[in-house]
Amino acid sequence: MSKLEDIERAVAALSPEEMARFRDWFEAFDARLWDEQIARDARAGKLDTLAEKALEDHKAGRSTPL
Protein backbone atom coordinates (compact mmCIF):
# COMPACT_ATOMS: atom_id res chain seq x y z
CA MET A 1 0.00 0.00 0.00
CA SER A 2 1.30 3.47 -0.89
CA LYS A 3 1.63 6.42 1.45
CA LEU A 4 -1.17 8.14 -0.44
CA GLU A 5 -3.49 5.20 0.05
CA ASP A 6 -2.64 5.17 3.76
CA ILE A 7 -3.43 8.89 3.98
CA GLU A 8 -6.68 8.49 2.04
CA ARG A 9 -7.77 5.68 4.36
CA ALA A 10 -6.86 7.70 7.47
CA VAL A 11 -8.68 10.81 6.23
CA ALA A 12 -11.79 8.79 5.37
CA ALA A 13 -11.86 7.51 8.96
CA LEU A 14 -11.80 10.96 10.59
CA SER A 15 -14.74 12.13 12.67
CA PRO A 16 -16.50 15.29 11.47
CA GLU A 17 -14.65 17.33 14.10
CA GLU A 18 -11.29 15.84 13.11
CA MET A 19 -12.10 16.43 9.45
CA ALA A 20 -12.77 20.10 10.15
CA ARG A 21 -9.45 20.42 11.99
CA PHE A 22 -7.65 18.55 9.19
CA ARG A 23 -9.26 20.74 6.54
CA ASP A 24 -8.14 23.90 8.37
CA TRP A 25 -4.62 22.52 8.79
CA PHE A 26 -4.36 21.42 5.18
CA GLU A 27 -5.64 24.75 3.84
CA ALA A 28 -2.96 26.62 5.84
CA PHE A 29 -0.29 24.07 4.83
CA ASP A 30 -1.18 24.34 1.15
CA ALA A 31 -1.24 28.15 1.30
CA ARG A 32 2.22 28.18 2.88
CA LEU A 33 3.59 25.92 0.14
CA TRP A 34 2.04 28.18 -2.52
CA ASP A 35 3.52 31.30 -0.91
CA GLU A 36 6.94 29.64 -0.78
CA GLN A 37 6.71 28.70 -4.47
CA ILE A 38 5.74 32.25 -5.45
CA ALA A 39 8.67 33.62 -3.40
CA ARG A 40 11.11 31.19 -5.08
CA ASP A 41 9.78 32.09 -8.52
CA ALA A 42 10.07 35.81 -7.76
CA ARG A 43 13.66 35.45 -6.53
CA ALA A 44 14.51 33.44 -9.66
CA GLY A 45 13.07 36.17 -11.91
CA LYS A 46 10.31 33.94 -13.26
CA LEU A 47 7.69 36.64 -12.61
CA ASP A 48 9.61 39.55 -14.11
CA THR A 49 7.99 39.32 -17.54
CA LEU A 50 4.52 39.21 -16.00
CA ALA A 51 5.28 42.21 -13.79
CA GLU A 52 6.65 44.20 -16.73
CA LYS A 53 3.56 43.41 -18.81
CA ALA A 54 1.28 44.45 -15.94
CA LEU A 55 3.12 47.75 -15.53
CA GLU A 56 2.98 48.42 -19.27
CA ASP A 57 -0.76 47.71 -19.30
CA HIS A 58 -1.30 49.99 -16.33
CA LYS A 59 0.69 52.84 -17.91
CA ALA A 60 -1.34 52.39 -21.10
CA GLY A 61 -4.60 52.69 -19.14
CA ARG A 62 -5.52 49.03 -19.48
CA SER A 63 -6.04 48.43 -15.76
CA THR A 64 -8.84 49.14 -13.34
CA PRO A 65 -8.69 50.26 -9.71
CA LEU A 66 -9.22 47.59 -7.08
N, C-alpha and C positions, 0 to 999 in steps of 0.2 A: 504494500500500500504506500502511496506517495504522501509526502508532507501535505500537499494540497488536499488530498482525500481525507487525511486525518483532521485537518482544519475544518473542512466542510462538515464532517461528521460531528465535530465538537460544537461548531456554531449551530447546527441543526438541533442539538440537544439543549441549548440554552433556554432558561426560563424567560418569560417576557421581560422581567426586570434586568436580567443579565444581558439580554439582547439589546436593550436600550443603552446600557452602559457600554457594551461592545461597540454599538453603532456610533456613540459619541466619541469613544476612543479612536475608532478607525477613521472617522471623519477628520479628527485633529491630526492623526498620524499621516493620512494621505495629503492633507493640506501642507504639512511640514515638508514632506517629500517634494511636493510640487514647488513650494517656495525655494527649496534648496536647488532644484533643477533650474528654475528661472535665474537664480543668482549665479549658478555655474555658467549658464548660457550667456548671461550679461557680461561676466568677467572674461569669457572667451571671445566676446565680440559678435556672437551669433545673432544678437538683436539690433546691432548697429544699423543695418539696412532698413529694418522696419521702423526704427526711431527716425532715421533720416527721411523716410517717405512720409511718416506722420507729420513731421515738422514742415516739410514742403507743402503738404496738403493744407495744413493749418495756415501757413503764410499765404497760400493761394485762396483762402476763404472757403476751403472745402471741409470745414469742421464745424461742429455745433457745440455750444456751451453745455456743460453737464448740468 
